[in-house]
Amino acid sequence: MILPDADVTYFLTGNLAVAGQAGISRTKPVIKGSLVGDIPIGAIRSFGASAVIQYHAFSDGPFKPYIGVGLSLSVPLRTDPAGGFVTAFSVDPIAGLLLQAGFDYHLGGNWYANVEVKKICLPSYTLGNVGIGATVEMNTVIVGSGIGYRF
C-alpha cells in the first residue's frame, strides 16, 4: 500500500546523519491456520515513528548511498474489528530495531530523489479479545521513495 510520511535528516558531519520519520499506517491482521480456517481480525490504524543514525558513503557523483540503524515505534490509534468472531480487539504500542539501506540521487540545485529499504524487527505481541487471543510475529519490510530538498 502507499502511505505518505514526513522524513527529516540532519547531517552531523559529511558522512554521519540522524534521521526521523513519522506517518500513519493501516494493517489488516489475519489469524492463519485456525481450526475454522483463516480469520480476518479487522484493521489497525497506527502512528509510526523512527529514529535512525545513518552513515553516508563518500561520493563525488550524484549517487549517494547510505546505511542506517535505529529504532521504530508503532502506537495504535484505532482498531476496526472485522465482525463475525471478532467484535473487539486491542493492540499495545510496540518498538523494535530498524535497519536501513538507501541512496539519494542529486537532481540539481538543492533537489534530491531518494530510494530506501527498511527492515523493522519487532518482538511478538498479543492481540487480545474476550475468548480469542492471537500471538503476532511481525517483521516488516518497507520500500520507500521520495523527493527531498537540502537546506
C-alpha positions in Angstrom: 0.0 0.0 0.0 1.1 3.6 -0.5 1.5 5.6 2.7 2.6 9.3 3.0 5.0 10.3 5.7 7.4 13.0 6.8 11.1 12.5 6.9 13.8 14.9 8.2 17.5 14.2 8.1 20.2 16.3 9.8 23.9 15.9 8.9 26.2 15.9 11.9 29.3 15.6 9.6 29.7 15.0 5.9 29.0 11.3 6.4 27.1 10.9 9.6 23.4 11.9 9.9 20.4 11.4 12.2 17.0 10.9 10.6 13.5 10.9 11.9 10.4 9.7 10.1 6.7 9.7 11.1 3.4 8.7 9.4 0.1 6.8 9.8 -0.2 3.2 8.6 -3.1 0.7 8.3 -2.6 -3.0 8.7 -5.1 -5.9 8.3 -4.0 -8.8 10.5 -5.4 -12.3 9.8 -5.3 -15.4 12.1 -3.9 -18.1 9.8 -4.4 -21.8 10.2 -7.1 -21.8 13.0 -9.5 -24.8 13.3 -12.1 -22.8 11.3 -9.6 -21.5 8.7 -8.1 -18.1 8.3 -9.9 -15.4 10.3 -9.6 -11.7 9.4 -9.2 -9.7 12.6 -10.1 -6.3 11.1 -7.9 -3.2 10.6 -5.4 -1.3 12.8 -4.5 2.4 12.2 -1.2 3.2 13.9 1.1 6.2 14.2 4.6 5.1 13.3 7.8 6.9 14.1 11.5 6.0 13.7 14.9 7.5 14.7 17.9 6.4 12.8 21.7 7.0 12.7 22.9 6.9 9.1 26.3 6.6 7.5 26.5 8.2 4.1 29.4 6.9 1.9 31.8 9.4 0.3 30.6 10.2 -3.2 31.6 13.0 -5.6 28.9 12.0 -8.1 25.2 12.4 -8.0 24.6 8.9 -6.5 25.0 9.0 -2.6 24.4 5.6 -0.9 23.8 5.2 2.9 23.0 2.6 5.6 21.4 3.2 8.9 20.4 1.6 12.2 17.8 2.8 14.7 14.5 2.2 16.5 10.9 2.1 15.2 7.8 2.7 17.3 4.2 1.9 16.4 1.3 3.3 18.5 -2.2 2.1 17.7 -4.7 4.9 17.2 -7.8 2.9 16.2 -8.9 -0.7 15.8 -11.8 -1.7 13.5 -13.0 -5.3 14.2 -13.9 -7.4 11.2 -17.1 -8.7 12.7 -18.3 -12.3 13.0 -16.0 -14.0 15.5 -14.1 -10.7 16.2 -16.2 -8.0 17.7 -13.4 -6.2 19.5 -9.6 -6.4 20.0 -6.8 -4.4 21.4 -3.2 -3.7 20.4 -0.4 -2.4 22.6 2.3 0.1 21.4 5.4 -1.8 20.1 9.0 -0.8 19.4 11.8 -2.6 17.6 15.1 -2.5 15.8 15.2 -0.8 12.3 17.8 -1.5 9.7 18.0 0.8 6.6 19.8 1.0 3.2 19.2 3.5 0.5 20.5 6.2 -1.7 20.0 9.9 -2.6 20.4 11.0 -6.2 21.3 14.6 -6.8 18.8 16.0 -9.3 20.3 19.5 -9.5 20.4 22.5 -7.2 19.2 21.5 -3.8 16.8 18.8 -5.0 17.3 15.1 -4.5 15.5 11.9 -5.2 15.6 9.2 -2.6 15.0 5.4 -2.5 15.4 3.2 0.6 14.5 -0.1 2.1 13.8 -0.6 5.8 13.6 -3.8 7.7 11.8 -3.4 11.1 12.3 -6.3 13.5 9.5 -6.2 16.1 9.0 -8.5 19.1 6.0 -10.8 19.1 2.9 -9.4 20.7 -0.6 -10.5 21.6 -3.9 -9.3 20.1 -6.5 -9.7 22.9 -10.2 -10.2 23.0 -12.7 -11.9 25.3 -12.4 -15.6 24.4 -10.0 -15.1 21.5 -6.3 -14.3 21.6 -3.5 -14.5 19.0 0.2 -14.0 19.2 1.5 -12.0 16.3 5.1 -12.1 14.9 5.7 -9.3 12.5 8.9 -8.4 10.7 8.2 -5.7 8.3 10.0 -4.6 5.1 9.2 -1.1 3.8 10.3 0.2 0.4 10.1 4.0 0.1 10.9 6.7 -2.4 10.6 10.4 -2.3 11.8 13.8 -3.4 13.8 16.0 -1.0 15.2 19.4 -0.6 18.5 20.0 1.1 18.7 23.3 3.1 
